[in-house]
Amino acid sequence: RMRNRDLVYVSSAPFAEVGKVLGVFSTVAAPIASGASLYSVAR
């Protein structure tokens, strides 16, 4: 039974999966972007 001031937790599992994919993408993309940036500065 719900009462005033009760907390309700709602899971957003589909969005969690999207977050995991974006996390993997950023893990791969960040070093590539850093390398490209260093290359352009060194040139």
C-alpha positions as a Markdown table, in Angstrom:
| # | Residue | x | y | z |
|---|---|---|---|---|
| 1 | Arg | 0.0 | 0.0 | 0.0 |
| 2 | Met | 1.4 | 3.4 | -1.0 |
| 3 | Arg | 1.5 | 6.2 | 1.6 |
| 4 | Asn | 2.6 | 9.8 | 1.6 |
| 5 | Arg | 6.3 | 10.2 | 1.4 |
| 6 | Asp | 6.9 | 6.7 | 0.1 |
| 7 | Leu | 9.6 | 6.4 | -2.5 |
| 8 | Val | 9.0 | 4.6 | -5.8 |
| 9 | Tyr | 11.9 | 3.1 | -7.7 |
| 10 | Val | 11.4 | 2.7 | -11.4 |
| 11 | Ser | 14.0 | 0.8 | -13.4 |
| 12 | Ser | 14.9 | 1.9 | -16.9 |
| 13 | Ala | 16.7 | -1.2 | -18.1 |
| 14 | Pro | 16.5 | -0.4 | -21.9 |
| 15 | Phe | 18.2 | 2.9 | -21.2 |
| 16 | Ala | 20.8 | 1.2 | -19.2 |
| 17 | Glu | 21.8 | -0.9 | -22.2 |
| 18 | Val | 22.1 | 2.2 | -24.3 |
| 19 | Gly | 24.3 | 3.7 | -21.7 |
| 20 | Lys | 26.6 | 0.6 | -21.8 |
| 21 | Val | 26.9 | 0.8 | -25.5 |
| 22 | Leu | 27.7 | 4.5 | -25.3 |
| 23 | Gly | 30.3 | 3.8 | -22.6 |
| 24 | Val | 32.1 | 1.3 | -24.8 |
| 25 | Phe | 32.0 | 3.7 | -27.7 |
| 26 | Ser | 33.5 | 6.6 | -25.7 |
| 27 | Thr | 36.2 | 4.2 | -24.3 |
| 28 | Val | 37.3 | 3.5 | -27.9 |
| 29 | Ala | 36.7 | 7.0 | -29.3 |
| 30 | Ala | 38.5 | 9.0 | -26.5 |
| 31 | Pro | 42.0 | 7.7 | -27.2 |
| 32 | Ile | 41.5 | 8.1 | -31.0 |
| 33 | Ala | 40.4 | 11.8 | -30.5 |
| 34 | Ser | 43.4 | 12.4 | -28.2 |
| 35 | Gly | 45.8 | 10.9 | -30.7 |
| 36 | Ala | 44.3 | 13.1 | -33.5 |
| 37 | Ser | 44.6 | 16.1 | -31.3 |
| 38 | Leu | 48.2 | 15.4 | -30.4 |
| 39 | Tyr | 49.0 | 14.8 | -34.1 |
| 40 | Ser | 47.6 | 18.1 | -35.1 |
| 41 | Val | 49.5 | 20.0 | -32.4 |
| 42 | Ala | 52.8 | 18.3 | -33.2 |
| 43 | Arg | 52.4 | 19.1 | -36.9 |
